[in-house]
Amino acid sequence: MHHATTTPVPTLALNDGRTIPQLGFGVFQIDPQDTAHAVSAALEVGYRHIDTAQMYGNEREVGEAVRASGLDRADVFITSKLHNRCHRPADARRAFAATLDALGSEYVDLFLIHWPLPTLYDGDFVSTWNTLQEFQADGRAQSIGVSNFQVDHLQRLAAECDLTPAVNQIELHPYLLNHDVDAYGQAHGIRTQAWSPIAQGHVLGDPVITAIADRLGRSPAQVVLRWHIQHGNIVFPKSTTPARIIENHDIFDFELEPHDVNAIDGLDRGEAGRTGPHPATMAVVPG
């Protein structure tokens, strides 16, 4: 059996001169009462990047875990995302202040527009993006970016705004390579962050992946996360199981051969592989 090591997590440069740990810990769908415990376990294992959002309802518990860890705030990279109800500039400003209050921090390392919501707010995500630029200008958001933006949304920001997003966080996994969005980001200096990196577990039983995992003596999840790392994606797998939290972090002491990477690339199902909403039509504003 493979034993966990403490190989350091690589950091990637962002287009604003800052850096981000390539592997993080996600807290999507972790109940607030379980979040502090899960984040504490992740920080203990060596994760130094936590991905939360206003809509997850667990920012406060993330902040508690970071403080309880004894780590310097500067040593933990925290991402949060704007609530879908709060795209209008005044609402975004209020919501962002509430995020800092919940985290108990003077700043967030990365703040994202969670969804473009092109059918809501008269299709105006440009004024929202300009508002995020204010947060970066005053230092309360070290870096800013977007999530679930399609190529046409990114092109609109490029045409109408001063600043290019540092990242675009999109659904991306072996069944949805999301190639056009990822390629646009690579061409324009926007880092791709992959949410749902194992397709909510759907890819873990794929015979292509299990065969590679068996041959390498690794778990299917480790193989898929390693595939992301070798593609240059930023990933933040989510788990509340201590053994999984350790396993997901332990992906830096082996490499996939190019033919294995290509075999996994070949699993792409295009739109049929999508597990979440399509950004062009996603219009849900939760109550």
FENJOTA-V475084 format. One record per backbone hydrogen bond with DSSP energy under -0.5 kcal/mol. NH is the residue of the N-H (numbers start at 0). CO is the residue of the C=O. E is the energy in kcal/mol with one decimal. If there is no record, write none. Layout:
nh:co:e
NH:CO:E
NH:CO:E
//
This chain:
nh:co:e
11:19:-2.9
13:17:-3.5
16:13:-1.8
19:11:-2.2
21:9:-3.0
23:234:-2.8
24:48:-2.7
25:236:-1.7
26:50:-1.9
29:26:-1.8
30:28:-0.6
33:30:-1.8
34:30:-1.2
34:31:-0.7
35:31:-0.8
37:33:-2.0
38:34:-3.0
39:35:-2.4
40:36:-2.2
41:37:-2.2
42:38:-2.8
43:39:-2.1
44:40:-1.8
45:41:-1.4
46:41:-2.2
49:76:-3.0
50:24:-2.6
51:49:-0.6
51:78:-2.7
53:80:-2.2
55:52:-1.1
56:52:-0.6
56:53:-1.2
57:52:-0.6
61:57:-1.7
62:58:-2.5
63:59:-2.1
64:60:-2.2
65:61:-2.2
66:62:-2.3
67:63:-2.6
68:64:-1.3
69:66:-1.1
70:65:-0.5
74:71:-1.9
75:72:-1.7
76:47:-3.3
77:75:-0.6
78:49:-2.7
79:109:-2.2
81:111:-3.1
85:82:-2.1
86:83:-0.5
90:87:-0.6
91:87:-2.9
92:88:-2.4
93:89:-1.9
94:90:-2.8
95:91:-2.6
96:92:-2.1
97:93:-1.9
98:94:-1.9
99:95:-2.0
100:96:-2.0
101:97:-2.8
102:98:-2.8
103:99:-1.3
104:99:-1.9
107:139:-2.5
108:77:-1.2
109:77:-1.7
110:142:-1.7
111:79:-2.0
112:144:-1.4
113:81:-0.7
113:111:-0.6
117:278:-0.5
119:116:-2.0
122:119:-2.5
123:120:-2.3
124:122:-1.2
128:124:-2.2
129:125:-2.5
130:126:-1.5
131:127:-2.0
132:128:-1.7
133:129:-1.0
133:130:-0.5
134:130:-1.3
135:131:-1.8
136:132:-2.5
137:133:-2.0
138:135:-1.4
139:134:-1.2
140:134:-1.9
141:107:-2.5
142:108:-1.1
144:110:-2.3
145:166:-2.4
146:112:-1.4
147:168:-2.7
153:149:-2.3
154:150:-2.7
155:151:-1.6
156:152:-1.9
157:153:-2.4
158:154:-2.0
159:155:-2.2
160:156:-2.5
165:143:-2.6
167:190:-2.5
168:145:-2.1
169:167:-0.7
169:192:-2.8
171:194:-1.8
172:175:-1.8
175:172:-1.8
181:177:-2.4
182:178:-3.2
183:179:-2.2
184:180:-2.2
185:181:-2.5
186:182:-2.3
187:183:-1.3
187:184:-0.6
188:185:-0.7
189:184:-2.8
190:165:-2.4
190:188:-0.6
192:167:-2.2
192:190:-0.6
193:233:-2.9
194:169:-2.9
194:192:-0.7
198:195:-2.2
200:197:-1.0
201:198:-2.2
202:197:-1.4
203:200:-1.3
204:201:-0.6
205:202:-1.7
209:205:-3.0
210:206:-2.0
211:207:-1.5
212:208:-2.6
213:209:-2.7
214:210:-2.2
215:211:-2.1
216:212:-1.3
217:212:-2.1
222:218:-2.1
223:219:-2.4
224:220:-2.8
225:221:-2.4
226:222:-2.1
227:223:-1.9
228:224:-2.3
229:225:-2.6
230:226:-1.2
230:227:-0.5
231:227:-0.5
231:228:-1.5
232:227:-2.1
233:191:-2.2
234:21:-2.5
235:193:-0.6
241:239:-0.6
243:240:-0.6
244:240:-2.6
245:241:-2.1
246:242:-2.5
247:243:-3.1
248:244:-0.7
248:245:-0.8
249:245:-0.9
249:246:-0.8
250:248:-1.4
259:256:-1.0
260:256:-2.2
261:257:-2.6
262:258:-1.8
263:259:-2.3
264:260:-2.6
265:261:-1.7
266:263:-1.9
267:264:-1.7
268:174:-2.0
271:268:-1.3
272:269:-2.3
273:270:-1.6
280:277:-1.4
281:277:-2.0
285:283:-0.7
//
